[in-house]
Amino acid sequence: MKTHISSFSALSFLRPDEASLQAQHDVVVALLDAGQLEDALLQFDQGRRAYEAWASYVHLQFSRHTHDEHAQAERDYADKLGPVAADYETRLKNRFLNEVDRAELEAVLTPHVIALWEADATVFAPEISADLEEEARLTGEYTALLASAKIVFRGKTYNLSGLVPYAQSLDRETRHEADQARWGFFAENGAKLDDIYGRLVTLRDRMATTLGFKNFIELGYRRMRRTDYGPEQVAAFREKIRTHVTPLVQAILERRRLQMGWDRVQAWDEALIDPKGNPGPAGDHDVLVARAEEMFRALDESGGMAEFYAMMRDQGYLDLKNRDGKAGGGFCTSFPTEGVPYIFANFNGTHNDIGVFTHEMGHAYQNWKSRDLPWVDQAWPTMEAAEIHSMGLEFLTWPEIGGLVEDGAADRYRAMHLIDALSFFPYGACVDHFQHEVYANPTMSAAERHATWARLEKEYMPWRDWGDLAYPAAGGRWQAQLHIYRLPFYYIDYALAQCCALQLWLGARQDQEGTLAVYRQLCAQGGSKPFAALVAEAELVSPFEEGALTGVVQEAEKVLLS
């Protein structure tokens, strides 16, 4: 890995094409044919790092500038080249898996990396290249559509992120009007959003059957590289949420209703978590960026977190301001040739700024800590394990979080954060269950998909009352969830990880330094092991085991309801 860290503005990646991918493939094949296994694997790894760094950069730049014609053209080029790269990569993985003695291969790689490759080898064939390209195009169309939102609210124009502060206003009518404006955008674009998703479901199902799967569910799990559990375990976890967490969240909301004096909790009331008004950040973007270094320095006596953060800030690896034409949401990406992650977010002046920042910093810190692991497959763990790092850091920053919160509101922020974390479980389970039903029944009409969401929403979130917001009341809420469109089955990962992150919260309440040491070690392991093994080594209870939620639910009840 490079010892010198280039600034983001100085990054430059060689633009691959079909000829260069073929040449890279031929070099690896020649080494393998000559019996030089380790050299062949190293060459293959270097080629993958170069390609992934370039592709990551291209898609990041499109997210940062969705209206820029060059960024759009480069994204389209990358989407077109993606299936070609996948073809070469799959061919080489199959050669290694099928032609090299297993023990010899394990001596250089690891059993986990081999298991990942075995999953990868089943998710691509040249016959689905056109569908993969179309899938990428459609997900880009969804991203651009939501980024294009220009919503008039009380005489001013906002994008979707810009409306969030009003949706959390202490004034009930303001929250109601903000939600009306938001869902008005989705109602206006509902037919287009239904069309995009309908085409995505059809082509994903077609890809699955072309590859020999019954439907997209199995293919989706393999694309997520889930090697140690399947849909049955996930369904059982969803049931644990419905049994143990849904009643607690309902009790929390009932207590809030009584505190607020509401006749009932409306959908636009749920975002107002604190009766005094949700505590906000200590200041704007510049204030938070400056104070974050102080927070990490106080939190981590070794100084490692603070130094890492300062490097990202000073070298331009943060893009946190909300602006016109920028894709919504937040994420962390990386450039495997450089060993440096990048954080993308949309600050909007609410407590979400603190949450998304600490969340994405958890991802970034893990990627940094594991940057020297030998294989690119180990740079990131599978998604549910990766989310432990992000959600875990959200809780581990609690002792010093006051520096990022408005004066005197640290305890209120912690309570709000805990309520948010618990409230996410039922929603996350609903999103996952919805996707399982859709891909098990891919010929559903748009109306049937909306009816399915409305039914599941009542099961997982029985308190949800949309009032006069007709579009989400009829089952349209799911269209605002980008993961459903762009990253199928990547959502229960957050709930699985939250179960583990809350166990870190429990541990930190008794031993902050010891729990932080466990967290650092977990980050350093990166993707070296599958989810269950990483959880076990951190001495956490797997979400799939009995009692995984019991302790955190009991402690949360004590903290929030006693």
C-alpha positions in Angstrom: 0.0 0.0 0.0 1.2 3.5 -0.7 2.9 5.3 2.2 2.4 8.8 0.6 -1.3 10.0 0.7 -2.2 12.0 -2.3 -4.8 14.7 -2.0 -8.2 13.8 -3.5 -7.8 16.6 -6.1 -4.6 15.0 -7.3 -6.1 11.5 -7.8 -5.9 10.2 -11.3 -6.8 6.7 -12.5 -6.0 5.1 -15.8 -9.3 4.7 -17.8 -9.6 1.0 -18.7 -11.1 -0.4 -21.9 -11.8 -3.8 -23.3 -8.3 -4.1 -24.7 -6.6 -3.3 -21.4 -8.9 -5.7 -19.5 -8.1 -8.5 -22.0 -4.3 -7.8 -21.6 -4.6 -7.9 -17.8 -6.5 -11.2 -18.1 -3.8 -12.7 -20.4 -1.0 -11.8 -18.0 -2.7 -13.6 -15.2 -3.4 -16.7 -17.4 0.2 -16.8 -18.5 1.5 -16.8 -14.9 -1.0 -19.4 -13.9 -0.1 -21.6 -16.9 3.6 -21.3 -15.9 2.8 -22.6 -12.4 3.5 -19.2 -10.7 0.4 -19.3 -8.5 1.3 -16.6 -6.1 2.5 -14.2 -8.8 -0.8 -14.9 -10.7 -2.9 -14.1 -7.7 -0.9 -10.9 -6.9 -1.3 -9.8 -10.5 -5.0 -10.5 -10.5 -5.4 -8.6 -7.2 -3.5 -5.6 -8.5 -5.7 -5.5 -11.6 -8.8 -5.7 -9.6 -7.6 -2.9 -7.3 -6.9 -0.6 -10.2 -10.3 -1.3 -11.8 -12.2 -0.8 -8.6 -10.4 2.4 -7.7 -11.3 3.9 -11.1 -14.9 2.7 -11.0 -15.3 4.0 -7.4 -13.9 7.4 -8.5 -16.3 7.6 -11.5 -19.4 6.8 -9.5 -18.4 9.1 -6.7 -17.9 12.0 -9.1 -21.4 11.3 -10.6 -22.9 11.4 -7.1 -21.2 14.7 -6.4 -22.2 16.3 -9.7 -25.3 14.5 -11.1 -26.0 17.4 -13.6 -22.4 17.4 -15.0 -22.4 16.0 -18.5 -18.8 14.7 -18.3 -19.7 12.9 -15.0 -22.8 11.4 -16.5 -20.9 10.3 -19.6 -18.1 8.7 -17.5 -20.7 6.9 -15.4 -22.4 5.6 -18.5 -19.1 4.4 -19.8 -18.3 2.6 -16.5 -21.7 1.0 -16.5 -21.2 -0.3 -20.0 -17.7 -1.6 -19.2 -18.8 -3.2 -15.9 -20.1 -6.4 -17.4 -17.0 -6.8 -19.5 -14.8 -6.5 -16.4 -17.1 -8.9 -14.5 -16.7 -11.5 -17.3 -12.9 -11.4 -17.2 -12.9 -11.5 -13.4 -15.4 -14.4 -13.2 -13.3 -16.4 -15.8 -10.2 -16.0 -13.7 -11.9 -16.9 -10.5 -13.2 -20.0 -12.1 -9.8 -21.0 -13.3 -8.3 -20.6 -9.9 -11.1 -22.5 -8.2 -11.3 -25.3 -10.8 -7.7 -25.8 -11.8 -5.7 -25.2 -8.6 -5.5 -27.7 -5.8 -7.7 -26.4 -3.0 -5.0 -26.8 -0.3 -2.5 -25.0 -2.4 -5.0 -22.2 -3.0 -5.9 -21.9 0.6 -2.2 -21.7 1.5 -2.0 -18.4 -0.4 -5.5 -17.0 0.0 -7.8 -17.9 2.9 -10.9 -20.2 3.1 -13.1 -17.1 3.5 -11.7 -15.4 0.4 -12.2 -18.6 -1.5 -15.8 -18.9 -0.3 -16.4 -15.3 -1.5 -15.0 -16.3 -4.9 -17.2 -19.3 -5.0 -20.3 -17.1 -4.5 -19.0 -14.5 -7.0 -18.5 -17.2 -9.7 -22.2 -18.0 -9.7 -23.6 -14.5 -10.1 -22.3 -13.6 -13.6 -22.3 -15.1 -17.1 -21.9 -13.2 -20.4 -25.6 -13.9 -21.1 -26.6 -11.3 -18.5 -24.2 -8.6 -19.6 -26.9 -6.5 -21.3 -29.2 -6.8 -18.3 -26.4 -5.7 -15.9 -25.8 -2.6 -18.0 -29.5 -1.8 -18.1 -29.7 -2.4 -14.3 -26.9 0.2 -13.8 -28.6 2.6 -16.1 -31.9 2.3 -14.3 -30.4 2.8 -10.9 -28.6 5.9 -12.2 -32.0 7.1 -13.5 -33.5 6.7 -10.0 -30.6 8.5 -8.4 -30.8 11.4 -10.9 -34.6 11.7 -10.5 -34.4 12.1 -6.8 -31.5 14.5 -7.0 -33.5 16.6 -9.4 -36.2 17.4 -6.9 -37.0 21.0 -6.7 -39.7 21.3 -4.0 -41.4 24.6 -3.3 -42.1 25.0 0.4 -43.3 28.3 1.9 -42.0 30.3 -1.0 -38.6 28.7 -1.3 -37.2 25.8 -3.3 -35.5 22.8 -1.7 -34.2 19.4 -2.6 -35.2 16.4 -0.6 -32.3 16.8 1.9 -33.1 20.5 2.4 -36.6 19.7 3.6 -35.5 17.5 6.5 -35.1 20.3 9.1 -38.7 21.3 8.6 -39.8 17.7 9.0 -38.3 17.8 12.5 -39.6 21.2 13.5 -41.1 21.7 16.9 -44.1 23.2 15.2 -46.6 20.5 14.3 -48.1 22.3 11.3 -44.6 22.9 9.8 -43.8 19.2 10.1 -47.1 18.4 8.4 -46.6 20.9 5.6 -43.0 19.6 5.0 -44.2 16.0 4.7 -47.0 17.1 2.4 -44.4 18.8 0.2 -42.1 15.8 0.3 -44.7 13.2 -0.6 -46.2 15.5 -3.2 -42.9 15.1 -5.1 -43.2 11.3 -4.9 -46.9 11.4 -5.9 -46.0 13.5 -8.9 -43.3 11.1 -9.9 -44.9 7.9 -8.7 -45.7 6.5 -12.1 -42.1 7.0 -13.2 -40.8 5.5 -10.0 -43.1 2.5 -10.4 -41.9 2.0 -14.0 -38.2 2.1 -13.0 -38.7 -0.4 -10.2 -40.9 -2.6 -12.3 -38.2 -2.8 -15.0 -35.5 -3.5 -12.3 -37.5 -6.4 -10.8 -38.2 -7.9 -14.2 -34.6 -7.8 -15.4 -33.2 -9.0 -12.0 -35.6 -12.0 -12.1 -34.5 -12.7 -15.7 -30.9 -12.6 -14.7 -31.6 -15.0 -11.9 -33.4 -17.6 -14.0 -30.8 -17.2 -16.8 -28.1 -18.2 -14.2 -30.2 -21.2 -13.0 -31.7 -19.8 -9.9 -35.4 -20.1 -9.0 -35.7 -16.3 -8.5 -33.7 -13.3 -7.6 -33.7 -14.0 -3.9 -30.9 -16.5 -4.0 -29.0 -14.5 -6.6 -29.4 -11.4 -4.5 -28.0 -13.1 -1.4 -25.0 -14.3 -3.4 -24.4 -10.8 -4.9 -24.3 -9.6 -1.2 -21.7 -12.4 -0.6 -23.6 -13.9 2.3 -21.8 -17.1 2.8 -22.9 -18.2 6.3 -26.7 -17.6 6.5 -29.7 -17.4 4.2 -33.3 -16.2 4.0 -34.6 -18.5 6.7 -32.3 -17.1 9.3 -33.1 -13.5 8.2 -36.9 -14.3 8.4 -36.4 -15.5 12.0 -34.5 -12.4 12.9 -37.3 -10.2 11.5 -39.7 -12.1 13.7 -37.5 -11.3 16.8 -37.8 -7.7 15.9 -41.5 -7.8 15.5 -41.8 -9.7 18.9 -39.3 -7.8 21.0 -38.7 -4.3 19.5 -42.0 -3.3 17.9 -43.8 -3.2 21.3 -41.0 -1.2 22.8 -41.1 1.4 20.0 -44.9 1.6 20.3 -44.5 2.2 24.1 -41.9 4.9 23.4 -44.3 6.6 20.9 -47.2 6.4 23.3 -45.2 8.1 26.1 -44.2 10.8 23.6 -47.9 11.3 22.7 -48.8 11.8 26.3 -45.8 14.2 26.8 -46.8 16.2 23.8 -50.5 16.2 24.5 -51.3 14.8 21.0 -54.6 13.0 20.4 -52.7 10.5 18.3 -49.3 10.1 16.8 -49.3 11.1 13.1 -46.6 10.0 10.6 -45.2 13.6 10.6 -44.9 13.5 14.4 -42.5 10.5 14.5 -39.4 12.5 13.4 -39.8 14.9 16.4 -38.2 12.6 19.0 -37.5 15.2 21.8 -40.3 17.1 23.4 -38.1 20.2 23.6 -37.3 19.9 19.9 -34.7 17.6 18.5 -31.3 18.8 19.6 -29.3 20.1 16.7 -25.7 20.2 15.8 -23.3 22.6 17.5 -23.0 24.7 14.3 -22.8 24.5 10.5 -20.6 22.4 8.4 -17.4 24.3 9.2 -18.0 24.1 13.0 -18.6 20.3 12.9 -15.6 19.7 10.7 -13.4 21.6 13.1 -14.8 20.1 16.3 -14.7 16.5 15.1 -10.9 16.4 15.4 -11.2 17.5 19.1 -13.8 14.8 19.7 -11.7 12.0 18.2 -8.6 13.3 20.1 -10.4 13.1 23.4 -12.1 9.8 22.6 -9.0 8.0 21.5 -5.9 8.6 23.7 -3.6 6.9 21.1 -4.5 9.7 18.7 -5.0 7.3 15.8 -8.6 8.3 15.1 -7.9 12.1 15.3 -4.8 11.8 13.0 -6.8 9.7 10.5 -9.7 12.1 10.5 -7.4 15.2 10.1 -5.7 13.5 7.1 -9.1 12.9 5.4 -10.2 16.5 6.1 -7.0 18.1 5.0 -6.5 16.0 1.9 -10.0 16.5 0.6 -11.6 13.1 1.3 -14.8 14.7 2.8 -17.8 16.1 0.9 -20.4 16.8 3.5 -22.3 19.9 2.3 -25.8 19.6 0.7 -26.0 21.4 -2.6 -28.1 21.5 -5.8 -27.4 18.6 -8.2 -25.8 16.4 -5.6 -27.1 12.9 -5.1 -29.0 12.4 -1.8 -27.9 10.2 1.1 -24.5 9.5 2.5 -21.9 6.7 1.9 -18.3 5.9 2.3 -16.3 4.6 -0.6 -12.6 3.9 -1.2 -9.9 3.6 -3.8 -8.1 0.3 -3.2 -4.9 1.4 -5.0 -4.6 4.3 -2.6 -5.8 2.8 0.7 -7.8 6.0 1.6 -11.6 6.1 2.1 -13.9 8.9 1.1 -17.0 10.2 2.9 -20.0 11.6 1.0 -22.9 13.2 2.9 -25.5 16.0 2.8 -25.5 18.1 6.0 -28.8 19.8 6.5 -28.5 21.4 9.9 -30.2 18.7 11.9 -29.0 16.0 14.3 -28.8 13.8 11.2 -25.5 15.6 10.4 -24.0 14.1 13.5 -25.4 10.7 12.9 -24.4 10.4 9.3 -20.9 11.8 10.0 -20.1 9.4 12.9 -21.7 6.5 10.9 -19.6 7.1 7.8 -16.5 7.7 9.9 -16.9 4.2 11.3 -16.8 2.8 7.8 -13.8 4.9 6.9 -11.9 4.0 10.0 -12.4 0.3 9.4 -11.2 0.6 5.8 -8.2 2.5 7.0 -7.3 0.1 9.8 -7.5 -2.9 7.4 -5.9 -1.3 4.4 -2.8 -3.5 4.6 -4.6 -6.8 4.5 -3.2 -8.7 1.5 -6.2 -9.2 -0.7 -8.7 -6.7 -2.1 -11.5 -9.0 -1.0 -10.5 -8.3 2.6 -10.6 -4.5 2.4 -14.3 -4.4 3.3 -16.2 -7.1 5.2 -19.6 -8.2 3.9 -22.2 -5.4 4.4 -23.8 -6.6 7.7 -20.4 -6.8 9.3 -19.3 -3.5 7.8 -22.3 -1.7 9.4 -21.2 -2.8 12.9 -18.2 -0.5 12.4 -20.4 2.4 11.4 -23.2 2.0 13.9 -20.8 1.0 16.6 -18.8 4.3 16.3 -22.1 6.2 16.5 -22.5 4.8 20.1 -18.8 4.8 21.0 -18.5 8.5 20.4 -21.2 9.2 23.1 -18.7 10.3 25.9 -17.4 13.1 23.7 -20.5 13.7 21.5 -21.3 16.9 23.3 -18.7 18.7 21.2 -20.8 18.2 18.1 -24.2 18.9 19.7 -25.7 22.3 20.6 -24.8 23.5 24.1 -26.3 21.6 26.9 -28.1 19.0 24.8 -25.7 16.1 24.9 -27.9 13.9 27.1 -30.9 14.7 25.1 -29.0 13.8 21.9 -28.0 10.4 23.4 -31.6 9.6 24.3 -32.7 10.6 20.8 -30.0 8.5 19.2 -31.0 5.5 21.2 -34.7 5.9 20.3 -33.7 6.4 16.6 -31.7 3.2 16.8 -34.5 1.2 18.2 -37.1 2.7 15.9 -35.0 1.7 12.9 -35.4 -2.1 13.6 -39.1 -2.4 12.6 -38.6 -0.2 9.5 -35.5 -2.1 8.4 -37.3 -5.4 8.8 -40.2 -4.1 6.8 -37.9 -3.0 3.9 -36.3 -6.4 3.9 -39.6 -8.3 4.1 -41.0 -6.2 1.3 -38.1 -7.1 -1.0 -38.4 -10.8 -0.3 -42.1 -10.7 -1.2 -41.5 -8.7 -4.4 -38.7 -11.0 -5.7 -40.7 -14.1 -4.8 -43.5 -12.7 -6.9 -41.8 -10.7 -9.6 -45.0 -10.4 -11.8 -46.7 -8.2 -9.1 -48.3 -5.1 -10.6 -47.3 -1.6 -9.3 -50.6 -1.5 -7.3 -49.9 -4.9 -5.8 -46.4 -3.8 -4.7 -47.9 -0.7 -3.0 -50.5 -2.9 -1.3 -47.8 -5.3 -0.1 -45.9 -2.4 1.5 -49.0 -1.1 3.2 -49.8 -4.5 4.6 -46.2 -5.1 5.9 -46.0 -1.5 7.3 -49.1 -2.3 9.5 -47.4 -5.5 10.8 -44.0 -4.0 11.7 -45.1 -0.4 12.5 -48.8 -0.7 13.7 -48.7 2.9 15.0 -48.1 4.4 11.6 -50.9 6.9 10.8 -50.4 8.8 7.6 -53.5 11.0 8.1 -54.2 13.0 5.0 -51.0 12.1 3.2 -52.7 10.0 0.6 -49.6 8.8 -1.4 -47.7 7.1 1.5 -51.0 6.0 3.1 -51.7 3.9 0.0 -48.3 2.2 0.3 -45.9 4.5 -1.5 -43.4 5.0 1.4 -40.9 2.5 0.0 -40.1 4.6 -3.1 -38.0 7.0 -1.0 -35.7 4.1 0.1 -32.8 4.2 -2.4 -31.5 0.7 -1.3 -34.7 -0.9 -2.6 -33.9 0.4 -6.1 -30.1 0.5 -6.1 -28.9 -2.2 -3.7 -31.4 -5.1 -3.4 -31.4 -6.9 -0.1 -28.9 -4.4 1.3 -31.0 -3.2 4.2 -31.5 -5.9 6.8 -27.7 -5.5 7.2 -28.3 -2.3 9.2 -30.7 -4.1 11.6 -28.2 -7.1 12.0 -25.4 -4.6 12.7 -27.6 -2.5 15.0 -28.1 -5.6 17.1 -24.3 -5.9 17.5 -23.7 -2.1 17.8 -26.2 -1.9 20.7 -24.2 -4.7 22.4 -21.1 -2.4 22.0 -23.2 0.3 23.6 -24.0 -2.0 26.6 -20.3 -2.9 26.9 -19.2 0.7 26.8 -21.5 1.6 29.6 -19.4 -0.6 31.8 -16.0 -0.4 30.2 -15.5 2.3 27.5 -11.8 1.8 27.0 -12.1 -2.0 26.8 -15.0 -1.8 24.4 -13.1 0.7 22.2 -10.1 -1.7 22.1 -12.5 -4.5 20.9 -13.9 -2.1 18.3 -10.4 -1.2 17.0 -9.5 -4.9 16.7 -12.8 -5.6 14.9 -12.0 -2.8 12.4 -8.5 -4.1 11.8 -9.8 -7.5 10.8 -11.7 -5.9 7.9 -13.1 -8.6 5.7 -10.8 -11.3 6.7 -13.6 -13.5 8.1 -17.4 -14.0 7.5 -20.0 -12.2 9.6 -20.5 -14.9 12.2 -16.8 -15.3 12.9 -16.2 -11.6 13.2 -19.1 -11.3 15.7 -17.9 -14.3 17.7 -14.3 -13.0 17.9 -15.6 -9.6 19.3 -17.5 -11.7 21.9 -20.9 -10.4 20.7 -24.1 -12.5 20.4 -25.0 -13.2 16.8 -28.4 -11.7 15.8 -29.4 -15.2 14.7 -29.0 -16.6 18.3 -31.6 -16.6 21.0 -31.4 -13.6 23.3 -29.5 -11.4 20.9 -32.0 -8.6 21.4 -33.1 -9.3 25.0 -30.3 -7.5 26.8 -30.3 -4.4 24.7 -34.1 -4.1 24.8 -34.2 -4.5 28.6 -31.4 -1.9 29.1 -33.1 0.5 26.6 -36.4 0.2 28.5 -34.6 1.1 31.8 -32.9 4.1 30.2 -35.9 5.4 28.2 -39.0 4.4 30.1 -38.1 4.2 33.8 
